[in-house]
Amino acid sequence: MLPGTLNMLILQVLSRKKANGYEIAKMIEERSEDALQVDHGSLYPALRRLEANGWVETEWAMSATNRNARYYSLTAAGRKQIGVERNRWREAVLAVSRVMGPA
């Protein structure tokens, strides 16, 4: 995964609904048709960074498996950040397309 992509994907998943870490990873994998695999060793540090930036907030709740789990949801600042991340992604894709396109 490209650097910074995980943050964008997490924010996008959380724009749909609050979720715990396992659910976030599964949604990314499912929506990408398993093209993107989320390493839990990268996921949780990314979630902590997003929380430190004020883009996500957490609460404890029971999971579907009756376990106490930390659930993440977007803040208003996180919703704004999704737009920033989308613009960065579009610019990166456009730049790579220019390089990879016909000369």
N, CA, C and O atoms as a GROMACS GRO file, in nm:
protein
  412
    1MET      N    1   0.084  -0.117   0.000
    1MET     CA    2   0.000   0.000   0.000
    1MET      C    3   0.089   0.124   0.000
    1MET      O    4   0.190   0.129   0.070
    2LEU      N    5   0.051   0.223  -0.078
    2LEU     CA    6   0.129   0.346  -0.084
    2LEU      C    7   0.122   0.421   0.049
    2LEU      O    8   0.019   0.416   0.117
    3PRO      N    9   0.231   0.490   0.087
    3PRO     CA   10   0.228   0.567   0.212
    3PRO      C   11   0.112   0.667   0.213
    3PRO      O   12   0.085   0.735   0.114
    4GLY      N   13   0.044   0.674   0.326
    4GLY     CA   14  -0.068   0.765   0.341
    4GLY      C   15  -0.201   0.710   0.293
    4GLY      O   16  -0.306   0.764   0.326
    5THR      N   17  -0.197   0.603   0.215
    5THR     CA   18  -0.319   0.544   0.161
    5THR      C   19  -0.405   0.484   0.271
    5THR      O   20  -0.528   0.495   0.267
    6LEU      N   21  -0.342   0.421   0.368
    6LEU     CA   22  -0.418   0.357   0.475
    6LEU      C   23  -0.504   0.458   0.550
    6LEU      O   24  -0.620   0.430   0.580
    7ASN      N   25  -0.448   0.574   0.581
    7ASN     CA   26  -0.527   0.677   0.650
    7ASN      C   27  -0.652   0.712   0.570
    7ASN      O   28  -0.762   0.719   0.626
    8MET      N   29  -0.634   0.733   0.441
    8MET     CA   30  -0.746   0.769   0.354
    8MET      C   31  -0.852   0.658   0.353
    8MET      O   32  -0.971   0.687   0.361
    9LEU      N   33  -0.808   0.534   0.344
    9LEU     CA   34  -0.902   0.422   0.340
    9LEU      C   35  -0.978   0.407   0.471
    9LEU      O   36  -1.098   0.380   0.471
   10ILE      N   37  -0.909   0.424   0.582
   10ILE     CA   38  -0.974   0.416   0.713
   10ILE      C   39  -1.080   0.524   0.724
   10ILE      O   40  -1.193   0.497   0.766
   11LEU      N   41  -1.044   0.647   0.688
   11LEU     CA   42  -1.141   0.757   0.696
   11LEU      C   43  -1.262   0.729   0.608
   11LEU      O   44  -1.375   0.756   0.647
   12GLN      N   45  -1.238   0.674   0.491
   12GLN     CA   46  -1.349   0.645   0.399
   12GLN      C   47  -1.442   0.539   0.459
   12GLN      O   48  -1.564   0.554   0.456
   13VAL      N   49  -1.385   0.433   0.514
   13VAL     CA   50  -1.466   0.329   0.578
   13VAL      C   51  -1.549   0.390   0.691
   13VAL      O   52  -1.668   0.361   0.704
   14LEU      N   53  -1.486   0.472   0.773
   14LEU     CA   54  -1.557   0.530   0.887
   14LEU      C   55  -1.658   0.636   0.846
   14LEU      O   56  -1.742   0.675   0.928
   15SER      N   57  -1.652   0.682   0.723
   15SER     CA   58  -1.752   0.779   0.677
   15SER      C   59  -1.888   0.711   0.659
   15SER      O   60  -1.991   0.777   0.655
   16ARG      N   61  -1.886   0.580   0.649
   16ARG     CA   62  -2.009   0.503   0.630
   16ARG      C   63  -2.072   0.462   0.763
   16ARG      O   64  -2.194   0.467   0.779
   17LYS      N   65  -1.987   0.422   0.860
   17LYS     CA   66  -2.037   0.382   0.991
   17LYS      C   67  -1.921   0.364   1.087
   17LYS      O   68  -1.807   0.346   1.045
   18LYS      N   69  -1.952   0.368   1.217
   18LYS     CA   70  -1.846   0.341   1.315
   18LYS      C   71  -1.812   0.193   1.309
   18LYS      O   72  -1.895   0.110   1.274
   19ALA      N   73  -1.687   0.162   1.342
   19ALA     CA   74  -1.641   0.024   1.331
   19ALA      C   75  -1.522   0.000   1.423
   19ALA      O   76  -1.452   0.094   1.460
   20ASN      N   77  -1.501  -0.126   1.458
   20ASN     CA   78  -1.380  -0.159   1.533
   20ASN      C   79  -1.268  -0.192   1.434
   20ASN      O   80  -1.292  -0.198   1.313
   21GLY      N   81  -1.149  -0.212   1.485
   21GLY     CA   82  -1.034  -0.235   1.397
   21GLY      C   83  -1.051  -0.353   1.304
   21GLY      O   84  -1.020  -0.345   1.186
   22TYR      N   85  -1.099  -0.463   1.357
   22TYR     CA   86  -1.120  -0.582   1.275
   22TYR      C   87  -1.218  -0.553   1.161
   22TYR      O   88  -1.193  -0.591   1.047
   23GLU      N   89  -1.328  -0.484   1.193
   23GLU     CA   90  -1.428  -0.452   1.091
   23GLU      C   91  -1.371  -0.357   0.986
   23GLU      O   92  -1.402  -0.371   0.867
   24ILE      N   93  -1.289  -0.262   1.027
   24ILE     CA   94  -1.227  -0.169   0.932
   24ILE      C   95  -1.140  -0.247   0.833
   24ILE      O   96  -1.150  -0.227   0.712
   25ALA      N   97  -1.056  -0.334   0.885
   25ALA     CA   98  -0.968  -0.414   0.799
   25ALA      C   99  -1.049  -0.499   0.702
   25ALA      O  100  -1.018  -0.505   0.583
   26LYS      N  101  -1.154  -0.565   0.753
   26LYS     CA  102  -1.238  -0.650   0.668
   26LYS      C  103  -1.307  -0.570   0.559
   26LYS      O  104  -1.316  -0.615   0.444
   27MET      N  105  -1.357  -0.451   0.593
   27MET     CA  106  -1.426  -0.369   0.493
   27MET      C  107  -1.331  -0.325   0.382
   27MET      O  108  -1.368  -0.325   0.265
   28ILE      N  109  -1.209  -0.288   0.418
   28ILE     CA  110  -1.110  -0.249   0.316
   28ILE      C  111  -1.080  -0.368   0.226
   28ILE      O  112  -1.076  -0.355   0.104
   29GLU      N  113  -1.058  -0.484   0.286
   29GLU     CA  114  -1.028  -0.603   0.208
   29GLU      C  115  -1.145  -0.642   0.118
   29GLU      O  116  -1.126  -0.673   0.000
   30GLU      N  117  -1.265  -0.640   0.172
   30GLU     CA  118  -1.382  -0.678   0.093
   30GLU      C  119  -1.410  -0.580  -0.020
   30GLU      O  120  -1.435  -0.620  -0.134
   31ARG      N  121  -1.405  -0.451   0.011
   31ARG     CA  122  -1.436  -0.350  -0.092
   31ARG      C  123  -1.331  -0.348  -0.202
   31ARG      O  124  -1.360  -0.309  -0.316
   32SER      N  125  -1.207  -0.389  -0.170
   32SER     CA  126  -1.102  -0.395  -0.271
   32SER      C  127  -1.097  -0.531  -0.339
   32SER      O  128  -1.007  -0.558  -0.419
   33GLU      N  129  -1.194  -0.617  -0.307
   33GLU     CA  130  -1.197  -0.754  -0.359
   33GLU      C  131  -1.067  -0.827  -0.327
   33GLU      O  132  -1.011  -0.898  -0.411
   34ASP      N  133  -1.021  -0.807  -0.206
   34ASP     CA  134  -0.901  -0.869  -0.150
   34ASP      C  135  -0.770  -0.825  -0.217
   34ASP      O  136  -0.666  -0.888  -0.196
   35ALA      N  137  -0.775  -0.720  -0.296
   35ALA     CA  138  -0.652  -0.667  -0.356
   35ALA      C  139  -0.568  -0.596  -0.250
   35ALA      O  140  -0.445  -0.592  -0.260
   36LEU      N  141  -0.634  -0.539  -0.150
   36LEU     CA  142  -0.564  -0.470  -0.042
   36LEU      C  143  -0.580  -0.550   0.087
   36LEU      O  144  -0.691  -0.576   0.132
   37GLN      N  145  -0.468  -0.588   0.143
   37GLN     CA  146  -0.466  -0.660   0.270
   37GLN      C  147  -0.416  -0.564   0.378
   37GLN      O  148  -0.312  -0.500   0.361
   38VAL      N  149  -0.488  -0.554   0.487
   38VAL     CA  150  -0.452  -0.460   0.593
   38VAL      C  151  -0.380  -0.535   0.704
   38VAL      O  152  -0.435  -0.626   0.766
   39ASP      N  153  -0.256  -0.497   0.726
   39ASP     CA  154  -0.175  -0.555   0.833
   39ASP      C  155  -0.215  -0.488   0.964
   39ASP      O  156  -0.212  -0.365   0.975
   40HIS      N  157  -0.253  -0.567   1.062
   40HIS     CA  158  -0.298  -0.511   1.189
   40HIS      C  159  -0.185  -0.437   1.260
   40HIS      O  160  -0.210  -0.350   1.344
   41GLY      N  161  -0.061  -0.471   1.227
   41GLY     CA  162   0.054  -0.398   1.281
   41GLY      C  163   0.064  -0.257   1.227
   41GLY      O  164   0.132  -0.173   1.286
   42SER      N  165  -0.002  -0.229   1.115
   42SER     CA  166  -0.008  -0.095   1.058
   42SER      C  167  -0.140  -0.027   1.091
   42SER      O  168  -0.145   0.095   1.108
   43LEU      N  169  -0.246  -0.105   1.102
   43LEU     CA  170  -0.380  -0.049   1.123
   43LEU      C  171  -0.391   0.026   1.255
   43LEU      O  172  -0.435   0.141   1.257
   44TYR      N  173  -0.351  -0.037   1.364
   44TYR     CA  174  -0.373   0.025   1.495
   44TYR      C  175  -0.287   0.149   1.518
   44TYR      O  176  -0.335   0.246   1.577
   45PRO      N  177  -0.161   0.150   1.474
   45PRO     CA  178  -0.086   0.277   1.483
   45PRO      C  179  -0.151   0.388   1.399
   45PRO      O  180  -0.151   0.504   1.439
   46ALA      N  181  -0.205   0.352   1.281
   46ALA     CA  182  -0.273   0.451   1.197
   46ALA      C  183  -0.397   0.505   1.268
   46ALA      O  184  -0.423   0.625   1.265
   47LEU      N  185  -0.473   0.417   1.332
   47LEU     CA  186  -0.592   0.462   1.406
   47LEU      C  187  -0.553   0.555   1.520
   47LEU      O  188  -0.622   0.654   1.546
   48ARG      N  189  -0.444   0.525   1.589
   48ARG     CA  190  -0.398   0.613   1.698
   48ARG      C  191  -0.356   0.750   1.643
   48ARG      O  192  -0.384   0.853   1.705
   49ARG      N  193  -0.290   0.751   1.526
   49ARG     CA  194  -0.251   0.880   1.465
   49ARG      C  195  -0.374   0.960   1.425
   49ARG      O  196  -0.380   1.081   1.448
   50LEU      N  197  -0.473   0.893   1.366
   50LEU     CA  198  -0.596   0.962   1.326
   50LEU      C  199  -0.668   1.020   1.449
   50LEU      O  200  -0.723   1.129   1.443
   51GLU      N  201  -0.665   0.945   1.558
   51GLU     CA  202  -0.726   0.994   1.682
   51GLU      C  203  -0.648   1.113   1.738
   51GLU      O  204  -0.707   1.211   1.782
   52ALA      N  205  -0.515   1.104   1.735
   52ALA     CA  206  -0.431   1.213   1.784
   52ALA      C  207  -0.451   1.340   1.702
   52ALA      O  208  -0.441   1.451   1.754
   53ASN      N  209  -0.479   1.324   1.573
   53ASN     CA  210  -0.505   1.439   1.486
   53ASN      C  211  -0.646   1.495   1.504
   53ASN      O  212  -0.678   1.601   1.449
   54GLY      N  213  -0.729   1.425   1.580
   54GLY     CA  214  -0.866   1.471   1.602
   54GLY      C  215  -0.961   1.433   1.491
   54GLY      O  216  -1.070   1.491   1.481
   55TRP      N  217  -0.924   1.338   1.406
   55TRP     CA  218  -1.007   1.299   1.293
   55TRP      C  219  -1.101   1.183   1.326
   55TRP      O  220  -1.203   1.165   1.260
   56VAL      N  221  -1.066   1.105   1.428
   56VAL     CA  222  -1.155   0.998   1.474
   56VAL      C  223  -1.164   1.005   1.626
   56VAL      O  224  -1.076   1.057   1.694
   57GLU      N  225  -1.273   0.952   1.677
   57GLU     CA  226  -1.290   0.939   1.820
   57GLU      C  227  -1.327   0.795   1.850
   57GLU      O  228  -1.371   0.722   1.762
   58THR      N  229  -1.309   0.754   1.976
   58THR     CA  230  -1.332   0.615   2.011
   58THR      C  231  -1.431   0.602   2.126
   58THR      O  232  -1.451   0.694   2.206
   59GLU      N  233  -1.492   0.485   2.129
   59GLU     CA  234  -1.577   0.448   2.242
   59GLU      C  235  -1.572   0.296   2.254
   59GLU      O  236  -1.549   0.226   2.156
   60TRP      N  237  -1.593   0.247   2.374
   60TRP     CA  238  -1.595   0.104   2.396
   60TRP      C  239  -1.738   0.054   2.386
   60TRP      O  240  -1.831   0.117   2.437
   61ALA      N  241  -1.756  -0.061   2.319
   61ALA     CA  242  -1.888  -0.121   2.303
   61ALA      C  243  -1.870  -0.270   2.279
   61ALA      O  244  -1.759  -0.317   2.252
   62MET      N  245  -1.979  -0.343   2.289
   62MET     CA  246  -1.975  -0.487   2.264
   62MET      C  247  -1.972  -0.514   2.112
   62MET      O  248  -2.047  -0.453   2.036
   63SER      N  249  -1.886  -0.602   2.073
   63SER     CA  250  -1.878  -0.640   1.931
   63SER      C  251  -1.982  -0.746   1.901
   63SER      O  252  -2.053  -0.793   1.990
   64ALA      N  253  -1.990  -0.784   1.775
   64ALA     CA  254  -2.083  -0.889   1.732
   64ALA      C  255  -2.050  -1.023   1.796
   64ALA      O  256  -2.136  -1.112   1.804
   65THR      N  257  -1.926  -1.039   1.841
   65THR     CA  258  -1.884  -1.164   1.906
   65THR      C  259  -1.890  -1.154   2.058
   65THR      O  260  -1.829  -1.234   2.129
   66ASN      N  261  -1.966  -1.055   2.109
   66ASN     CA  262  -1.984  -1.034   2.254
   66ASN      C  263  -1.853  -1.007   2.328
   66ASN      O  264  -1.834  -1.052   2.441
   67ARG      N  265  -1.766  -0.934   2.264
   67ARG     CA  266  -1.641  -0.892   2.328
   67ARG      C  267  -1.640  -0.740   2.336
   67ARG      O  268  -1.693  -0.672   2.249
   68ASN      N  269  -1.579  -0.690   2.439
   68ASN     CA  270  -1.565  -0.546   2.453
   68ASN      C  271  -1.460  -0.499   2.351
   68ASN      O  272  -1.347  -0.547   2.353
   69ALA      N  273  -1.498  -0.407   2.264
   69ALA     CA  274  -1.408  -0.363   2.158
   69ALA      C  275  -1.411  -0.211   2.148
   69ALA      O  276  -1.510  -0.146   2.183
   70ARG      N  277  -1.302  -0.156   2.099
   70ARG     CA  278  -1.293  -0.012   2.076
   70ARG      C  279  -1.350   0.018   1.938
   70ARG      O  280  -1.303  -0.037   1.838
   71TYR      N  281  -1.449   0.104   1.934
   71TYR     CA  282  -1.511   0.144   1.808
   71TYR      C  283  -1.467   0.284   1.772
   71TYR      O  284  -1.457   0.372   1.858
   72TYR      N  285  -1.440   0.303   1.645
   72TYR     CA  286  -1.391   0.430   1.592
   72TYR      C  287  -1.500   0.496   1.508
   72TYR      O  288  -1.573   0.428   1.436
   73SER      N  289  -1.511   0.628   1.519
   73SER     CA  290  -1.604   0.703   1.435
   73SER      C  291  -1.539   0.835   1.396
   73SER      O  292  -1.448   0.883   1.464
   74LEU      N  293  -1.587   0.892   1.288
   74LEU     CA  294  -1.532   1.018   1.239
   74LEU      C  295  -1.580   1.135   1.322
   74LEU      O  296  -1.692   1.137   1.372
   75THR      N  297  -1.492   1.233   1.335
   75THR     CA  298  -1.530   1.362   1.391
   75THR      C  299  -1.561   1.455   1.274
   75THR      O  300  -1.543   1.417   1.158
   76ALA      N  301  -1.608   1.574   1.304
   76ALA     CA  302  -1.632   1.673   1.198
   76ALA      C  303  -1.502   1.703   1.123
   76ALA      O  304  -1.501   1.718   1.001
   77ALA      N  305  -1.392   1.713   1.198
   77ALA     CA  306  -1.262   1.737   1.135
   77ALA      C  307  -1.223   1.620   1.045
   77ALA      O  308  -1.161   1.640   0.940
   78GLY      N  309  -1.258   1.499   1.084
   78GLY     CA  310  -1.230   1.382   1.002
   78GLY      C  311  -1.306   1.384   0.872
   78GLY      O  312  -1.254   1.344   0.768
   79ARG      N  313  -1.431   1.430   0.877
   79ARG     CA  314  -1.511   1.441   0.754
   79ARG      C  315  -1.447   1.541   0.657
   79ARG      O  316  -1.445   1.518   0.536
   80LYS      N  317  -1.394   1.649   0.710
   80LYS     CA  318  -1.325   1.747   0.625
   80LYS      C  319  -1.197   1.687   0.568
   80LYS      O  320  -1.161   1.711   0.453
   81GLN      N  321  -1.128   1.609   0.651
   81GLN     CA  322  -1.001   1.550   0.608
   81GLN      C  323  -1.019   1.453   0.493
   81GLN      O  324  -0.929   1.439   0.411
   82ILE      N  325  -1.133   1.386   0.487
   82ILE     CA  326  -1.158   1.295   0.374
   82ILE      C  327  -1.145   1.371   0.242
   82ILE      O  328  -1.086   1.320   0.147
   83GLY      N  329  -1.199   1.491   0.235
   83GLY     CA  330  -1.187   1.572   0.113
   83GLY      C  331  -1.043   1.602   0.079
   83GLY      O  332  -1.004   1.596  -0.037
   84VAL      N  333  -0.964   1.635   0.180
   84VAL     CA  334  -0.821   1.661   0.159
   84VAL      C  335  -0.752   1.537   0.106
   84VAL      O  336  -0.674   1.543   0.011
   85GLU      N  337  -0.781   1.423   0.168
   85GLU     CA  338  -0.719   1.297   0.127
   85GLU      C  339  -0.760   1.258  -0.015
   85GLU      O  340  -0.677   1.210  -0.092
   86ARG      N  341  -0.887   1.279  -0.051
   86ARG     CA  342  -0.932   1.248  -0.187
   86ARG      C  343  -0.859   1.333  -0.289
   86ARG      O  344  -0.816   1.283  -0.393
   87ASN      N  345  -0.844   1.461  -0.260
   87ASN     CA  346  -0.772   1.550  -0.352
   87ASN      C  347  -0.627   1.507  -0.369
   87ASN      O  348  -0.576   1.505  -0.481
   88ARG      N  349  -0.561   1.472  -0.260
   88ARG     CA  350  -0.422   1.424  -0.268
   88ARG      C  351  -0.415   1.297  -0.353
   88ARG      O  352  -0.326   1.282  -0.436
   89TRP      N  353  -0.511   1.207  -0.332
   89TRP     CA  354  -0.512   1.082  -0.408
   89TRP      C  355  -0.530   1.109  -0.557
   89TRP      O  356  -0.459   1.052  -0.640
   90ARG      N  357  -0.625   1.195  -0.591
   90ARG     CA  358  -0.649   1.228  -0.732
   90ARG      C  359  -0.524   1.288  -0.796
   90ARG      O  360  -0.488   1.254  -0.909
   91GLU      N  361  -0.458   1.378  -0.724
   91GLU     CA  362  -0.334   1.438  -0.776
   91GLU      C  363  -0.226   1.334  -0.796
   91GLU      O  364  -0.155   1.337  -0.897
   92ALA      N  365  -0.212   1.240  -0.703
   92ALA     CA  366  -0.111   1.135  -0.716
   92ALA      C  367  -0.142   1.044  -0.833
   92ALA      O  368  -0.052   1.009  -0.910
   93VAL      N  369  -0.268   1.005  -0.848
   93VAL     CA  370  -0.307   0.918  -0.960
   93VAL      C  371  -0.283   0.989  -1.092
   93VAL      O  372  -0.233   0.928  -1.187
   94LEU      N  373  -0.316   1.116  -1.100
   94LEU     CA  374  -0.295   1.193  -1.222
   94LEU      C  375  -0.146   1.202  -1.255
   94LEU      O  376  -0.106   1.186  -1.371
   95ALA      N  377  -0.064   1.227  -1.154
   95ALA     CA  378   0.081   1.237  -1.177
   95ALA      C  379   0.139   1.104  -1.226
   95ALA      O  380   0.218   1.103  -1.320
   96VAL      N  381   0.099   0.995  -1.164
   96VAL     CA  382   0.148   0.863  -1.207
   96VAL      C  383   0.098   0.832  -1.348
   96VAL      O  384   0.172   0.776  -1.429
   97SER      N  385  -0.027   0.867  -1.377
   97SER     CA  386  -0.084   0.843  -1.510
   97SER      C  387  -0.006   0.919  -1.617
   97SER      O  388   0.016   0.867  -1.727
   98ARG      N  389   0.036   1.041  -1.586
   98ARG     CA  390   0.114   1.120  -1.682
   98ARG      C  391   0.248   1.052  -1.710
   98ARG      O  392   0.294   1.048  -1.824
   99VAL      N  393   0.310   0.998  -1.607
   99VAL     CA  394   0.438   0.931  -1.626
   99VAL      C  395   0.420   0.800  -1.702
   99VAL      O  396   0.500   0.767  -1.790
  100MET      N  397   0.317   0.725  -1.668
  100MET     CA  398   0.297   0.593  -1.727
  100MET      C  399   0.229   0.597  -1.863
  100MET      O  400   0.232   0.498  -1.936
  101GLY      N  401   0.170   0.707  -1.898
  101GLY     CA  402   0.098   0.718  -2.024
  101GLY      C  403   0.190   0.721  -2.145
  101GLY      O  404   0.312   0.723  -2.131
  102PRO      N  405   0.131   0.723  -2.263
  102PRO     CA  406   0.212   0.727  -2.385
  102PRO      C  407   0.294   0.855  -2.392
  102PRO      O  408   0.251   0.961  -2.345
  103ALA      N  409   0.410   0.844  -2.449
  103ALA     CA  410   0.502   0.960  -2.458
  103ALA      C  411   0.459   1.054  -2.568
  103ALA      O  412   0.524   1.156  -2.590
   0.00000   0.00000   0.00000
